[in-house]
Amino acid sequence: MLKLENLRNKNIHIVGLSGTEGAQIAKFLHAKGFKNLTVHDFCEEKDFRENFLMFHGALPIEDRKKYFKEIDDLPIKKCFKENYLNGIEKADLIFVSQGWYLYPFNKPKLFNAQKSGIPFYTILNLYLSICKAKTIGITGSNGKTTTSRLIYEILKVGCANLRTLQYVGNDRGAIQDLFGVEKLKKDDFLVLEISNRQLKLLDKISPNIAVITNITENHLNEHESFEEYAMTKFKIFKFQKKGDFSIINFDDEMSRQCLDNSPQPSSPIEVEDKLKKEGVSNVMKFSVKEKADVFIKNKKIFIAKKIPASAGMTEKEIEILDLNDIKIPGKHNVENVLAAVSATYFAGVEPEIIKKAISEFKGVEKRLEFMDEINGVKYYNDLSSTTPVSTMAGINAFEGAKHLTLILGGDHKNVSYDELIKVILEKVDTVIVMPGTVLEKLKMNPELILGEKLKIKEVQIALEAFQIAARETKAGGVVLLSPAGEGFFSKFLNRRTGGMSLKKILESLKK
């Protein structure tokens, strides 16, 4: 496990100073008195300020400028493009941003440094090592952001005037706060949204309550196989201790295989042995379809609580809430709610508080987020759906709409689009596709190209896509922006690359 007191005299390198993770690590370690720090960023030094302000967009502009000055004034060695990664081979340890291995400019130096045995860490390792509070970590192929935010909102209601609460997201632009986490006390809570890229470097410490929402095909362009990707997700449980909780979606096929100690040699047996045979943590299951520790009966959510009885243990069903109390749309969000109920109940939150918080929760930005209603047509922003599975969930959330128009595009992650195409053919009335490898995948299906009911409409700019959607979608219908691929925002909605913001596009449709 990473221990700060053992690192004080080490030669520490930090890669990615413009980003939220690298900047926060540099500021934190310098404040703690670490002297032997070197930071790297691939941008030109003259572009550092502009890049920094862009990556820290979650902060108000004046706060961004102040933060940039703090980082720029740090008296530590900074290596920009011309000197990028200089001396990295002499580091005692290296902090990297998640996804560092995706960037060509990190080859070969950073890859060689890892091969040589230099320890690599992400900001997640720091959070878990400095935190004295109870930690709740959430990962999964889909739904982890909604589940994380819902857990945070439930705890916020439950912890009012009692405990301190901290939430850390894992989006590239999410605000990072090592200083705030360090201040948390034993009875406080830290909620962490965790990516597979962070889990790759998880070392000897896991969250006290760890949740996997589901495991479906995702990021296969970064893994040798689906099974290897699943093993990476299950690593969230690997270092749990006695008394911790492992929370699993029992309706999810891959999660269930792993829990049942599937004989497949590629399943994460090592993790399962630790969870089940050694009894290190409490394995809790949630299910929409059948009886589990958290389950649905008569359209209500229940917890199966085991209580002592004269003849041993008996079970009492505790009602949490009616499904009609859930405000966020979509069947997939019922699973997210079950995951959040599981985590917060086993964290000690009372059922009535869980019910109150869930009934007031209206969702997360860019996840089936209602944007506007124009001429009787509702527009939803589901930009965070970057896989076929998550886009299918978005489509299914609007069953019964008079007309459903889907806008998608960007680049795929080397996953199958067959099931998404079936759902599109069955449930979508108009399909508008932006450039990228997602379009190439869809074009491989002749029904989408030649079918009488549905044809792909190819467009080059986002404004045109929404103009077509506005013309073709009938009143009472829905326009859903759900890319099913990566890079939609950066390619088509980012002003730096010539795009127009979604807000301005919708405003233009009203004229």
Number of C-alpha atoms within 10 A of each C-alpha: 11 17 11 13 7 8 14 15 12 14 17 22 26 27 28 22 27 26 20 25 28 23 23 21 24 25 16 15 17 16 12 11 9 18 17 17 19 21 25 23 22 20 19 15 15 9 12 18 17 13 16 20 22 17 17 25 16 14 16 10 13 10 14 19 15 11 19 19 12 12 17 15 9 13 10 16 13 19 21 21 14 12 13 20 23 14 12 23 17 12 18 16 21 22 22 24 21 23 15 16 15 11 8 8 14 16 11 9 16 21 12 14 18 14 10 10 10 17 15 20 21 25 21 23 22 19 21 25 17 17 20 18 22 20 22 26 25 29 25 24 21 25 23 26 25 20 29 27 22 25 26 25 20 25 27 19 14 21 17 10 8 10 15 20 22 18 20 22 19 20 13 16 16 17 18 22 17 20 15 13 24 16 14 20 16 12 12 19 25 24 23 26 22 26 23 24 18 21 21 19 18 23 19 12 17 23 24 23 26 26 32 26 29 25 23 21 19 24 20 16 12 16 14 10 14 19 19 16 22 25 22 21 27 29 20 29 28 25 19 23 18 12 12 23 25 26 25 24 27 24 17 16 13 19 21 17 15 20 23 12 17 15 10 11 9 14 23 23 19 13 20 20 15 17 23 15 9 10 14 20 23 17 17 19 22 29 21 20 11 13 16 17 19 27 23 23 14 8 12 14 23 25 23 16 13 12 10 9 9 6 6 7 11 12 12 12 14 13 18 22 21 16 16 9 14 19 14 22 17 17 13 18 20 18 21 24 23 23 30 29 28 25 27 22 18 15 18 10 17 14 18 12 19 23 19 16 20 23 17 14 16 15 20 18 15 16 21 26 19 17 15 14 17 14 13 13 20 20 23 21 22 24 23 24 25 25 28 26 21 24 28 21 21 26 23 18 17 19 13 10 17 14 21 26 27 24 22 27 28 22 21 26 19 18 18 15 18 14 12 20 19 15 15 22 18 11 19 21 18 22 22 22 22 24 18 18 17 24 20 13 17 19 14 12 15 10 17 20 14 12 12 8 12 17 17 17 15 15 16 11 17 23 21 15 22 23 14 15 23 22 9 16 21 18 16 14 22 24 26 26 28 29 29 28 26 21 17 24 19 14 20 23 20 14 12 11 11 12 17 17 16 18 11 10 18 19 12 12 14 10 5
